[in-house]
Amino acid sequence: MKTIALLTGRGNNSLKDKNILDVLGHPVLYYPAHAARQCAEIDGWYCSSDDRKILDIAQAEGYRPILRPAELALPTAQHVDCILHALEVLRAEGGLPDILVVVLANNVTIRSQWVGDCVRTMKRDPTLTAVVPVYEDNDHHPLRAKRMDESGLLQMYETDVPGIVSTNRQDLPACYFLCHNFWVLRVETLLSGRPGQQPWSFMGDRIRPYPIDSSIDIHHKVDLLVAKDWIEHNYID
C-alpha cells in the first residue's frame, strides 16, 4: 500500500511565522517534518503551503512543494480542502496513495515510531478509515462543560446526563481529545464524500485511537516554551 506524507502549514497566522520560529536551533516545522521523514513506512513526502518560506524549509528536508491557492490559506479555510487540493496534485503527478499521513507543521510532539505504528495499524485493518493520536483529558470533560443560556445564566452543556456527575475528574469516564500532530487517513474515505464523525468528518467513522501523553499546538509565544521543554525531554532524532 502506497503511503504519502503531507506536511501542512500556512503563512497567514495570528502568531507571525509560527511554523518557522526557532526552537532549539531549528524551525518549528523541522520537528514534525523530520520525524515523518525518518518513518520507513512512508514512500513519499510533500508539503502544502501558501508561504514560500515554509515550502523552502520543507524542501530542504526532502518534501516536494505544493503551492496552496490563496483561498485555501485564509483563516476561514477548512483543513480538508487543502488536503483534497494536495491529492488532486498527486493524482495529476502520477497517482494517488492508499494512505495519507497528514503532518501538521505547528506541532512538535511527534515521533517517527508513532507514525509508523499508526500506518501499520491502518495496513493491518482494511476497515479502518483513520488512525489518529489522542490524549486523555478529564479536566475538560464534556460532562463538566457549561453553556450560557439566553438569560446569561450557566447551564449544563450536555443536557441528557444520567445520574449525578462527580466533581472529581478521576470519577468520570475517560475523555479523549484528538491531537493535531499527525493523522493517518485512508484516501478512499477522503475522496468518497461520505460523512464521518463530526467535526473532522473526512476521517470517516471507523477511527482507531493511538493514545499519547500530550499534544502541543503552537498558537502563542508561550507555547514555544512548552514545545522546547517537550523536545528536550522527549524528542528522538
C-alpha positions as CSV (number, residue, x, y, z in Angstrom):
1,M,0.0,0.0,0.0
2,K,1.5,3.3,-1.1
3,T,1.8,5.8,1.8
4,I,2.5,9.5,1.3
5,A,3.2,12.2,4.0
6,L,1.7,15.6,3.5
7,L,3.1,18.4,5.7
8,T,0.6,21.2,6.0
9,G,1.1,24.8,7.3
10,R,0.0,28.2,6.1
11,G,1.8,31.5,6.5
12,N,-1.2,33.6,7.4
13,N,-1.4,33.2,11.2
14,S,-2.1,35.3,14.3
15,L,1.3,34.4,15.6
16,K,3.5,35.6,12.7
17,D,5.6,32.9,11.1
18,K,4.7,30.4,13.8
19,N,5.6,27.4,11.7
20,I,9.2,28.6,11.2
21,L,10.0,30.2,14.5
22,D,13.2,29.0,16.1
23,V,13.0,26.2,18.8
24,L,16.4,24.9,20.0
25,G,18.1,25.8,16.7
26,H,15.5,24.5,14.3
27,P,12.3,26.0,12.9
28,V,9.1,24.6,14.4
29,L,8.2,22.6,11.3
30,Y,11.6,20.8,11.3
31,Y,10.5,18.5,14.2
32,P,7.3,17.1,12.6
33,A,8.9,17.1,9.1
34,H,12.0,15.3,10.3
35,A,10.0,12.7,12.3
36,A,7.9,11.8,9.3
37,R,10.9,11.8,7.0
38,Q,12.5,9.1,9.2
39,C,9.5,6.8,9.1
40,A,10.2,3.7,7.0
41,E,6.5,3.2,6.3
42,I,6.3,6.3,4.2
43,D,7.1,6.3,0.4
44,G,7.0,10.0,-0.4
45,W,6.9,13.4,1.2
46,Y,5.1,16.6,0.2
47,C,4.4,20.0,1.7
48,S,1.3,22.1,1.1
49,S,1.6,25.8,2.0
50,D,0.9,29.3,0.6
51,D,4.2,30.5,2.1
52,R,7.4,30.2,0.1
53,K,9.5,30.2,3.3
54,I,7.6,27.2,4.6
55,L,7.9,25.4,1.3
56,D,11.7,26.1,1.0
57,I,12.4,24.9,4.5
58,A,10.3,21.7,4.0
59,Q,12.0,21.2,0.6
60,A,15.4,21.2,2.4
61,E,14.1,18.3,4.5
62,G,13.1,16.3,1.4
63,Y,9.5,17.4,0.9
64,R,8.2,18.3,-2.6
65,P,6.4,21.6,-2.6
66,I,2.7,22.1,-3.3
67,L,1.8,25.8,-3.6
68,R,-1.6,26.2,-2.0
69,P,-4.1,28.6,-3.6
70,A,-4.6,31.8,-1.7
71,E,-8.3,31.0,-0.9
72,L,-7.1,27.8,0.9
73,A,-4.8,29.8,3.1
74,L,-7.4,32.1,4.7
75,P,-8.1,31.7,8.5
76,T,-11.6,30.6,7.5
77,A,-10.4,27.9,5.1
78,Q,-11.1,24.3,6.1
79,H,-8.1,21.9,6.5
80,V,-9.8,19.2,4.4
81,D,-9.9,21.5,1.4
82,C,-6.1,21.9,1.3
83,I,-5.8,18.1,1.8
84,L,-8.1,17.5,-1.2
85,H,-6.2,20.0,-3.2
86,A,-2.9,18.2,-2.5
87,L,-4.5,14.9,-3.5
88,E,-5.5,16.4,-6.8
89,V,-1.9,17.4,-7.4
90,L,-0.7,13.9,-6.5
91,R,-3.3,12.4,-8.9
92,A,-2.0,14.7,-11.7
93,E,1.6,13.8,-11.0
94,G,1.0,10.1,-11.4
95,G,-1.4,8.5,-8.9
96,L,-3.0,8.7,-5.6
97,P,-1.6,6.9,-2.5
98,D,-3.7,4.4,-0.5
99,I,-2.8,6.1,2.8
100,L,-2.1,9.8,3.5
101,V,-0.3,10.9,6.6
102,V,-1.2,14.5,7.3
103,V,1.6,16.1,9.4
104,L,0.8,19.5,10.9
105,A,3.6,22.0,10.8
106,N,2.9,23.7,14.1
107,N,3.1,20.7,16.5
108,V,6.4,19.3,17.6
109,T,5.0,16.4,19.7
110,I,5.7,13.7,17.2
111,R,7.9,10.7,16.8
112,S,8.7,8.6,13.8
113,Q,7.8,5.4,15.8
114,W,4.3,6.8,16.4
115,V,3.8,7.5,12.7
116,G,5.0,4.0,11.8
117,D,2.8,2.4,14.4
118,C,-0.3,4.2,13.1
119,V,0.4,3.4,9.5
120,R,1.0,-0.3,10.3
121,T,-2.3,-0.4,12.2
122,M,-4.1,1.0,9.2
123,K,-2.5,-1.5,6.9
124,R,-3.5,-4.4,9.1
125,D,-7.2,-3.5,9.2
126,P,-8.8,-2.5,5.9
127,T,-12.0,-1.5,7.7
128,L,-10.3,1.5,9.4
129,T,-10.9,4.9,8.0
130,A,-8.3,6.7,10.1
131,V,-5.7,6.1,12.9
132,V,-5.0,9.2,15.0
133,P,-3.2,10.1,18.2
134,V,-5.3,11.2,21.1
135,Y,-4.6,12.3,24.7
136,E,-6.8,11.8,27.8
137,D,-8.0,15.0,29.5
138,N,-10.8,14.7,32.1
139,D,-10.2,18.3,33.2
140,H,-12.1,19.4,30.1
141,H,-14.6,16.6,30.1
142,P,-17.9,17.3,28.3
143,L,-19.8,16.4,31.4
144,R,-18.1,19.3,33.2
145,A,-18.7,21.8,30.3
146,K,-21.1,24.7,30.6
147,R,-23.0,26.9,28.2
148,M,-24.7,30.3,28.6
149,D,-28.4,30.5,28.1
150,E,-30.5,33.4,26.8
151,S,-30.7,35.0,30.2
152,G,-27.0,34.9,30.8
153,L,-27.0,32.0,33.2
154,L,-24.9,28.9,33.1
155,Q,-26.4,25.6,32.1
156,M,-25.0,22.1,31.6
157,Y,-23.6,21.8,28.0
158,E,-24.7,18.1,27.9
159,T,-28.4,18.1,28.8
160,D,-29.1,14.4,28.6
161,V,-26.9,13.3,31.6
162,P,-27.9,10.2,33.6
163,G,-27.5,10.4,37.4
164,I,-25.1,12.7,39.3
165,V,-21.9,14.0,37.7
166,S,-19.0,13.8,40.1
167,T,-16.8,17.0,40.5
168,N,-13.8,14.7,40.7
169,R,-12.3,14.2,37.3
170,Q,-10.9,10.8,38.2
171,D,-14.5,9.6,38.8
172,L,-15.6,10.4,35.2
173,P,-15.3,8.0,32.2
174,A,-12.1,8.6,30.2
175,C,-12.4,11.5,27.8
176,Y,-10.1,11.7,24.8
177,F,-9.2,14.7,22.6
178,L,-7.8,14.5,19.0
179,C,-4.2,15.5,18.7
180,H,-3.1,17.9,16.0
181,N,0.3,16.5,15.3
182,F,-0.4,13.9,12.6
183,W,-3.3,11.9,11.2
184,V,-3.2,8.7,9.2
185,L,-6.1,8.7,6.7
186,R,-7.4,6.3,4.2
187,V,-7.5,8.1,0.9
188,E,-10.6,6.2,-0.3
189,T,-12.5,7.6,2.6
190,L,-11.2,11.1,2.0
191,L,-12.4,11.1,-1.6
192,S,-15.7,9.2,-1.0
193,G,-17.6,12.3,0.3
194,R,-19.3,10.1,2.8
195,P,-19.9,12.0,6.1
196,G,-18.0,10.7,9.1
197,Q,-17.7,11.8,12.7
198,Q,-18.0,15.5,13.3
199,P,-16.2,17.9,13.2
200,W,-13.5,16.1,11.3
201,S,-15.9,14.2,9.0
202,F,-13.2,13.5,6.5
203,M,-11.8,10.9,8.9
204,G,-14.7,8.6,8.4
205,D,-16.5,6.7,11.1
206,R,-14.0,3.9,11.9
207,I,-11.2,5.7,13.7
208,R,-8.6,3.9,15.8
209,P,-7.1,6.0,18.6
210,Y,-3.4,6.0,19.3
211,P,-3.0,7.3,22.9
212,I,-0.1,9.5,23.8
213,D,0.6,11.6,26.8
214,S,0.3,15.2,25.4
215,S,0.0,17.3,22.3
216,I,1.3,20.8,21.9
217,D,-0.2,23.1,19.2
218,I,1.8,26.3,18.8
219,H,-0.5,29.3,18.6
220,H,1.1,31.7,21.1
221,K,4.6,32.6,22.2
222,V,4.2,30.7,25.5
223,D,3.6,27.5,23.5
224,L,7.1,27.7,22.2
225,L,8.4,27.3,25.8
226,V,6.2,24.2,26.3
227,A,7.4,22.9,23.0
228,K,11.0,23.4,23.9
229,D,10.5,21.5,27.2
230,W,8.9,18.6,25.4
231,I,11.6,18.4,22.8
232,E,14.3,18.4,25.5
233,H,12.7,15.5,27.3
234,N,11.0,13.5,24.6
235,Y,12.2,14.2,21.0
236,I,14.2,11.4,19.4
237,D,16.2,12.5,16.3
